[in-house]
Amino acid sequence: MLGDAWNYLTQWSNWTGSDGMLELLYQQLLLTLTALAITVVFALPIALYLGHVGRGGFLAINISNIGRAIPTFAVLVLLSVGFVGTDTLGPYGRAGLATLIALVLFALPPVVTNGYVAVREVDKDIVEASTGMGMTGWQVFWRVELPLAMPVIMAGVRLALVQVWATATIAALVAGPGLGNVITSGFYNSNLGKGLAGAFVVAAVAFVLEMLSIGAERLVTPVHQRRSGRTEAPRKTVSAAV
């Protein structure tokens, strides 16, 4: 089976064309990045605001955790069959809207939880000192809380990115786009090498995304936090909350 998977991966004809691996990889990346962008643009600011004011966090976190409580595949089926249908949505393919909604719900918990907890875990002495210097609440948030919370916020985005990328393969189960088509086609047709080849590509890209995200996370981490390891406490708190 490993030999068959290798043969499938090394044949250029399997990578080209409208149903080739490159096109399917692009489709899945587009789904993943769009779902993550929607979550970051709409949900993250709410989480940061609630963390700043210190109210509503319990409700926000528990609402976002609905995405973990309900299986993503079940959400996708319900949306595609009973609500938004399986119509083609531009470059997102068949059942594109249903897939995006399901992936956004799946991305909510790590983004919202990390965003809220990251701001709440900023040292209160620093916040009080900033307020004592005459900073407004808005200035305290932008100049103090957000820079210090950014590493933990990015950790949540990184976690969501990798999870959504891996989960986006389920789009194939409702005739959607992505590398899941290679995996399902391979196993449904007893071509285990093809299915395994698709799984290898998904895992390899997940590793690449993880490494890129770690690099981005390191870039936004202040130098003094890297040296002192001050992000460890918030990370443990975030893990416990999740």
N, C-alpha and C positions, 0 to 999 in steps of 0.2 A: 504493500500500500504506500509506503514511503517512496519507493521507486516510482510508482505511478504519479504520485504528487509532484515529485521532482521533474518528471518528464512533462507534466502539464505546465509547470511553471517555466520551464526552459524552452517551450515552443512559442515563438513570437506571435504566431497566428492566434493564440489564445488571449493575447493582450490587445490586439487591434480590432477595429470594427465597432459597430454600434452596440454589440453585446460583449465586447472584449473586456478584459480585466481593468484596463486603464479607464475606460468609460464608466464602468461600474464603480471604480474607486473614486473617480471624480464626483459621481452622483452621491455617494455616501459621505464624502467630505463636505459637499454642499449642504446636505441635510444636517450633518453634525454641526457645522459652523453656524448655519442659520438658526438652528434651535438654540444653540448656546448664546448667540448674539441677542436673540429675542429675550432670553432669560436674564442676561446681564443688563440689557437696556431697560427692561420694565420691572423686574423683580429686585435686582440688586440695590437700586436707589432707595426703594422702600425699606429694605432690610437695614441699610446704612442709616437712614433717617430714624428708624425705630431704635437702633442701637445708640444713636446720638441723644435722643430724648429720653431713652430708658423706659419706654412704655410700649406695650403691645407685642413685645418680642415673643412671649409664650404662645400667643395666638398665631402669630405669623409663622413661627417654626412648626407648630403642629399642623397648620393648614398646608404648608409646603410638604410636610412629611406624608401627606396623603399619596403623593407620588411614589413613595416607597411601599406604602401599605397595599396599594392596588397594583397587581402585575401589569407591566407595561404592555404586554401582548394583549391582555384582556381589554385594556383601554383602547388599544389600536383597533381591535375587532369591533368593539362597540361603536367607535367613532366611524369606522369605514362602512359598517353595515347599517347602523341605525340612525346616524346623525349627519355627518358631512359627506358620506358616500365615498366612492372610489374614483371619482373623476380626476383627470390629469390636471396637475397644477404646474404649468410651465415646465421649467427645468427640473422640478422636483418629482416629476413622473406621476404615475397612477397612484391614487390614494395619498398624494403628497401632503395635502392639508391635514389629513388624519394622522399621518406619520409625524409631521412637525408638532402637532398639538401633544401627541403622546410623548415625544422626546422632550418637549419643553417641561411637561409635568415631571418627567424623570430627572431633569436637570435642576429643578427647583430646590430640593432639600440641601445639597451641599452648598449651593450658591447663597441661599437665604440664611442658612444656619451659620456658615462661616462669616458672612457679611455682618450679621447682627452681633455675634459673639466677639468678632475681631474689634469692633468699635467699643463694645462694653468692657473689653479687657484692657483697654489703654489705661496706663497708670493714672489714677485719679489725682495724684499730687501734681503731675504735669499739667493736667487739665485745669486744676485750680490755680496753678501758677500762671497759666496763660490768661485765665479770666482776670486774675489780679493785675496783670499787666495792661488791662484795658481792652483786650480782644473781645469782639462780639461773639455770639454763639456760632454764627456762620464762619467767622475767621478761625475760631478754635477748631471747628470741624475740618476745614480745608487745610489749615497750616499745621495742625497738631495731630488730631485723631486719625484722619485719613492716611497721611504718610506712615504713621506708626502701625496702623492696622493693615496696610496694603499687603504685606507678606502673607498674612492669614487669609485675606480676601482672595489673593491669587491662588492659594492652596485649594480653596473651594472651587474656583474656576477650573483649575487643573484637574481636580477630581471629577468634576462634571464633564469636562471635555472627553476624558478617556472613557468614562462610563457611557456617555451618549454615543461615542463612536462605536463602541462594542455592541451597544444595544440597537443601533440603527440597522443592523443586519435583519431584524425581524420584519422590516418593510417588505421583504421578499415574500413573506407568508400571506400578504394581501395583494400580491402581484405588484408590489412597489419596486423602486429602484435599489441599487446598491449591491455590495458584494455578497449579500445573503443569497442572491440568485445563484451564484456559483456553488455555494454550500448546499442549498436545498436541491438544486438540480443534480448535483453529484450524488447525494445520498438517496434521493428519490429514485434515481435511475441505476442504483447499485454501482455507481462509479465512485468508489470511496476515495480514490486518489484525487479526483477533481474536487470533491468536498473538502478533503484535507488541505488541498492547495489553497482554496479560498479561506479556510480558517487560518492558515499560515500567514497569508497576506494581511488579514484583519489584525492578527497578533503583532505582526511586524510594524504595521502603521501605528498601532496603539503604543508600541514602545517608542517610536519616533516622536509621536505627539507628547508622550510623557517627558521625554528628554528636552524637547523644545519648551514645554511648559515650565520645567524646572529651571531652565536657563532664564526664561522671562521672569519667573518668580524671584530668582536671585538678583536680577537687574533692578527690580523695584524694592529690594530689601535694603534699608539704610546700612551703611558700612558698620556703624557701631552695633547694630542688632546682629549682624553676621558674626562679629567678633565675640559679643557677650552671650549670644545664644538666647536672647530675651524672648524670642518667638516660641520657645518650647512650651512655656506655660499656657499661652493661648491655644496652641495646637492641641495640647492634651485636653483642654476644656472643650474645644470644638469636637474632638473625637468622642468625648463623653456625651456631648449633646446629641451628636448624630446617632 
